[in-house]
């Protein structure tokens, strides 16, 4: 499965189709992320702190990496956090 990408200004290739995790139901998003990566070829996962499901998204990504043989650098994970939550120690 060939992943369609868009070349960014810094030369990075970003997959243009991503699995959105907004409004995903608890206990379902982990499985959706896993299925998207392992069974449908998604290489871009869209997430955000405000969605409140980052633990499940992370678990789904980790399971998928383990079972698929992909490396973390094979995936593009978009995450968004509020500006007030940025801190130098983070």
N, C-alpha and C positions, 0 to 999 in steps of 0.2 A: 504494500500500500504506500503510494507516494503522498507525502504531506505537502500541501500547497503552503508556501511561505511568502512573506513580504520582507524584503531587505530594508533594514532600518539605516539611518544615517551613519551609525557606527560600524556598519557592515554585518551586524547580527541578523540572522534569519529567524523571523518569528512566524510560527504557524498561524495561518489566518482564521482557521476554525477552532473554536475552543468550547469545552463543556462549561456552561455556566452553572454555578452552584447556588445562586440566589434563590431563596424560597424553597430550597430543597428540604424535604421532610426529615426530621431526626430519624436516625437508624437507616435511612435510605441513601443518603448522600455518599457514604463510604462505598457502598456497593455500586452506585452509579459511576463514581470516579474509577473504581477498579475495572468495571465493565468497559467504560469508555477507553481506557488505556489498553487493556489486554485484548478486548474483543472487537473493538471498532476502529482502533488505530488513532484515536485522539492523542495529540502530543502537546496540547495546550489546555490548561485547566484555569478557569477564571474564578477567583475567590476574593473575599474581603473580610476584614475584621468584623465589620458590622453585621455580617451574615450570621455570626455566632456558631459556625460549624467547622472552624478551622481544624479542630482535633480530628473530626471524622474525615475531612478532606485529606489531611496528612496521613491518617491511617490507611485510607484507600490508595493513596499514592505509594506509600511504603510497601503495602502488600503487592501492588501491581509491579513495582520495580523488582521485588524479590521473585515473583512468579514468572515474569516476562523475560528477565535477563537484561532489560533496559538499564541504562545508567541514568542518574539524576540529570545529567547534562543533556539527555535526550528529550527532556520535557521542558516546556515553558509554563511556568506557574505565575499567573498574574495575581498579585495580592495588593490590596488597597488598605491603608490605615489612615486614621485621622492625623492631621498635622500636629495636634497637641500630644499625640502618643509617640512622636519621634523624640529620641533622646540620644546624646552622644554615646552613652554606654551600651545602647542597643546595637 
